[in-house]
Amino acid sequence: MAKKKRSVKAKIRKVDGNSLNPQKELAEFLKSQFPQVFADGKIDGDKLKKALGEELDTNNERYGLTWAGKNECFRHIQETTTATLKIPDLKSQNSENIFIEGDNLEVLKVLQKNYYGKIKMIYIDPPYNTGNDSFIYPDKFKEEKEDYEQRAGIKDAEGLLTKDGFWRKNSKDSGYFHSNWLSMMYPRLFLAKNLLKENGLIFVSIDDNEIHNLRMIMNEIFGEHNFIEQIIWKNKYGAGAKTKGFISIHEYILCYSKQPIDNLDSPLGESEIKKHNKKDSKFPIRGGYRTQPLETKSLGDRANLIYPIMYQGEEIWPDKQWVWSKERMEQAIKNDEVEIIKYKGKWSVRSKQYLKDENGVMRRGKPLSIFNGPYTQEATMDMRALFKEDVFPFSKPKDLLKQILSYRIDNKDDKDELVLDFFAGSCPLAQAVMELNAEDRSKKKFICVQLAEPCEEESEAYKAGFKTIAEIGKERIRRAAKKIKEEAKGKLNFDDGKLDLGFKVFRLEQSNFKQWRENIKEPGEFKKNLLEMVDNVAKGAKPEDMLFEIILKNSRFDLNVKIEKKNFDAIDYYNLADGIEIICLADKITKKLVEKIIQLKPEKFTCLDVAFKDNDQLKTNTALQMEAEKIEFKVI
Ligand SMILES: C[S@@+](CC[C@H](N)C(=O)[O-])C[C@H]1O[C@@H](n2cnc3c(N)ncnc32)[C@H](O)[C@@H]1O
């Protein structure tokens, strides 16, 4: 009896403690009974009706993924950016590798014109939406424009992006958990696709939290027909923490192409190479060989594949048929490309597969859809080889990226391809590119984009002096470059200028020009700044800053264009690509300079409107003369 009483009491206490929110209780009950009527943690009334057997109007039913905020995504994509890229120092940076600090949505917009269709491969490793990730929220159209700088990752008082406001944790009970993530990813993937070459590929790392949604939006943006693979990457040895279900030892890498491709191949792995262990007279050029049977049972019956091979006075017949026609077989036997041996009284006819082709070029293989490593522990070792402290514990192994970078599309060796990572973190892609270039003397170039996300004050990174993840990324590239140089001392010649181990840094900033800032509509600090502008140029804008903005907005060249500073009639001007385009950023232009430019015959001449402030006549004459000489004349 006493026992019974205690258990009732215990029950009552439990109810007391947990029944404060009856709606939540009801929702939990419904969720347990009808999980299918919940999406993103919220109840869907129509689905509930359906679950209860009520009739629904199904005329609007169609296949697809939708979420709260999907339509807004298209507005995000179309909104023109008011940002540009600023280079801290023009002189010291002559590398063709690029690191950009800022929000990748704005950066992707800034790059749209000059990098459209130029990128061979994009790799990204976005936040996986684990419930603990912070990312930029996409719902800020009505934002006060002084907040713009924060959103674009430009600065707070200290020049850092603050965590308040736009940079927030996306928790599982936000009610928009998946929607927030999808709205963050969709516009970025959409804009990224534009930057890919026709036969370019994009690889996106992801895990079980969002793989299903990512695949749906990738199908929508890239087209289901451009799906290449959902790679399973076994990223851990095994064991690890006890979980309720399975111990997860893999992630995914989704791969899509921009347009359908014909072939993807990869270098042979070490174990494959080892299988080519036989030698014949062709060894010096073609390396070792392995053999493959020339008899097949798997092809459909074909009469022309059934014939005898005459060898050592015997006729050798296939059980079913050969793989090759008679002519091809005879030719291959003549060329010593067929191995015929008797094994246990039966003839075996096999073709020789050499490691290299007739020109000594290594054979390639096909990539497998499951990557067995490299493991995440290797990423830790990569970082420890460069930093004493564990400054970025969640990086990807550089060898994973080297593997992806070594793929070849449609049999084309594109040795100076441009690759992009716009969730760059500690920049393993940059290290992978530099190492591959050092190994095979190719000239791949990278663009890494990383927000100036502040490091947590308790983190090892912060204690080691890194205020932002962008700083970690840049320092990793510097240290990796130094290591490559040290390791290659005596083996490689770095003085021929062929191995680019540097990078130039750009920061996302507001436009230097009034007209390009004007789509900022809200009043506030930002508007006040506009009024302080001298004519249409921002106060304090440096020529280099304006130069790159003009290149990005008004030139056919990209950020790696050759730039030479020249001076004539005491006025500076810049030659782009040996003078194909000329830009002058002086606040005064003379007749003599205009004549000089006309003599130089560029395709395009761009200068500031303010340079003709007191001389409308000169402006009109310049326009007429340049038109006569077929020089495109632009004023800003
Ligand atoms: C998963 S980490 C990438 C790690 C990286 N692959 C590595 O191995 O070091 C994602 C990175 O994206 C950055 N990031 C998140 N949102 C961003 C945004 N809107 N613009 C630029 N970078 C962003 C984060 O700061 C973080 O460093």
The ligand as an SDF file (V2000), in Angstrom:
LIG
                    3D

 27 29  0  0  0  0  0  0  0  0999 V2000
   32.6780   24.7030  -42.3110 C   0  0  0  0  0  0  0  0  0  0  0  0
   33.6460   26.0960  -42.3700 S   0  0  0  0  0  0  0  0  0  0  0  0
   34.7220   25.7920  -43.7200 C   0  0  0  0  0  0  0  0  0  0  0  0
   35.9670   25.1420  -43.2730 C   0  0  0  0  0  0  0  0  0  0  0  0
   36.9930   24.9730  -44.3630 C   0  0  0  0  0  0  0  0  0  0  0  0
   36.5650   24.0790  -45.4010 N   0  0  0  0  0  0  0  0  0  0  0  0
   38.2830   24.4330  -43.7670 C   0  0  0  0  0  0  0  0  0  0  0  0
   38.5980   23.2700  -44.0280 O   0  0  0  0  0  0  0  0  0  0  0  0
   38.9410   25.1560  -43.0400 O   0  0  0  0  0  0  0  0  0  0  0  0
   32.5830   27.3040  -43.0430 C   0  0  0  0  0  0  0  0  0  0  0  0
   33.2460   28.6340  -43.1230 C   0  0  0  0  0  0  0  0  0  0  0  0
   32.3990   29.5100  -43.8350 O   0  0  0  0  0  0  0  0  0  0  0  0
   32.4760   30.7840  -43.2410 C   0  0  0  0  0  0  0  0  0  0  0  0
   31.2580   31.5070  -43.5950 N   0  0  0  0  0  0  0  0  0  0  0  0
   30.0120   31.3120  -43.1230 C   0  0  0  0  0  0  0  0  0  0  0  0
   29.1550   32.1810  -43.6860 N   0  0  0  0  0  0  0  0  0  0  0  0
   29.8760   32.9310  -44.5440 C   0  0  0  0  0  0  0  0  0  0  0  0
   29.5520   34.0060  -45.4280 C   0  0  0  0  0  0  0  0  0  0  0  0
   28.3240   34.4600  -45.4980 N   0  0  0  0  0  0  0  0  0  0  0  0
   30.5270   34.5400  -46.1690 N   0  0  0  0  0  0  0  0  0  0  0  0
   31.7970   34.0570  -46.0960 C   0  0  0  0  0  0  0  0  0  0  0  0
   32.1730   33.0590  -45.2660 N   0  0  0  0  0  0  0  0  0  0  0  0
   31.2200   32.5030  -44.5000 C   0  0  0  0  0  0  0  0  0  0  0  0
   32.6070   30.5120  -41.7700 C   0  0  0  0  0  0  0  0  0  0  0  0
   33.2180   31.6100  -41.1200 O   0  0  0  0  0  0  0  0  0  0  0  0
   33.4910   29.2750  -41.7670 C   0  0  0  0  0  0  0  0  0  0  0  0
   34.8310   29.6300  -41.6910 O   0  0  0  0  0  0  0  0  0  0  0  0
  1  2  1  0
  2  3  1  0
  2 10  1  0
  3  4  1  0
  4  5  1  0
  5  6  1  0
  5  7  1  0
  7  8  2  0
  7  9  1  0
 10 11  1  0
 11 12  1  0
 11 26  1  0
 12 13  1  0
 13 14  1  0
 13 24  1  0
 14 15  1  0
 14 23  1  0
 15 16  2  0
 16 17  1  0
 17 18  1  0
 17 23  2  0
 18 19  1  0
 18 20  2  0
 20 21  1  0
 21 22  2  0
 22 23  1  0
 24 25  1  0
 24 26  1  0
 26 27  1  0
M  CHG  2   2   1   9  -1
M  END
$$$$
